[in-house]
Amino acid sequence: MPKTAKGKRPVYFDDPQVDKLLGITMALIGEVSVLHERLDTIERLLKNQGILLTEEIEAYKPDNEVTTEREQWRAEYLARVLRVLQEDQYT
């Protein structure tokens, strides 16, 4: 499945910058919604099976490897969310 949509970007507002902001906001809403549901499912399954308590999640301290992996994910995530601004620089 292609990562970019075909055709022109839809226009909702007179100011194209507002449309870009809307695109970024909607991308974030989608990402956060999916993450919330997945995290909720995982936490419920772990709690129901007696594997992990919420307190253990709150007390977790990531090591250097985990921190590096999270930083890489964060950079990729920001690139996806801010893609609409990046694309504009090259058009």
N, C-alpha and C positions, 0 to 999 in steps of 0.2 A: 504494500500500500504506500503510495507516495506521501512524503512529508509535507508537501506544499500543495495548496489548492490551485486548481486551474481557474483561469478567468480573473477578472478584476476583483479587488477587495470591495465589499459592499460599503456604501456611504450612508451614514445615518444622520450626521450633523453637518452644518455649514462649514465648520472649522475642521480641517483634516486632523489637526492635533488632538481634538476631542475624540475623534474616531479611533485614533491610535491608543489613546488612554483607555477607551472602552475595550478595545481588543486586548490590551494587557490585563485589564481588570477581569475580563471574562476568562482569559487563560488561567489566571490565578484562582478564580473561583472554581474552575474545573479541576485543577490540580489539588487544591485543598479539600474539595469534596471527596474525591477518590481516596486521597490519603486518610482522611478522617474515617471513612467507612472501613477501609482495610485495617487500620490501626484498631478501631473499635472491635472488629471481628477477631483479630489476633488476641487482644487483651481479654476478651470474653472467653475465648477458647482456652487460653492458658489458665485463667482464673477458675473456670468450670472444671478443668482437669486437675486442679491443685498444683500446677507446675510453677506458677509465678504470681506473686502478689503485686498489687499496684504500688505498694511501698518500695518494693525491690526495683521497679522501673524508675521511680523517682530518685532512688539513691545511686543509680548506675553512673559510673565514671568511665568514659571511653578512653581506651589506650591510644597511642600515637597512630597505629595503623587504622583504627576506626575513624579517628579524627581526620586523617588524610583522605580516606574514602568518602567521608561526609563532605569535605571541602570540595572534592572533585564533583560529587553529585550536585552540590549547591551551584557550582560554576555552570554546569550543564543545564541545570534548571533555570537559572537566570538567563542563560542564552536563549532557551525556549520561550520564556515569558517575554523577553525584550526583543524577540526576533523581529517584530513589526518595526521597531526603530532601526535595527541593523539593516533590514531590507531597504529601507528608505535611503540609506546612505549610498547605496549602489545603483539606485534607479534614477 
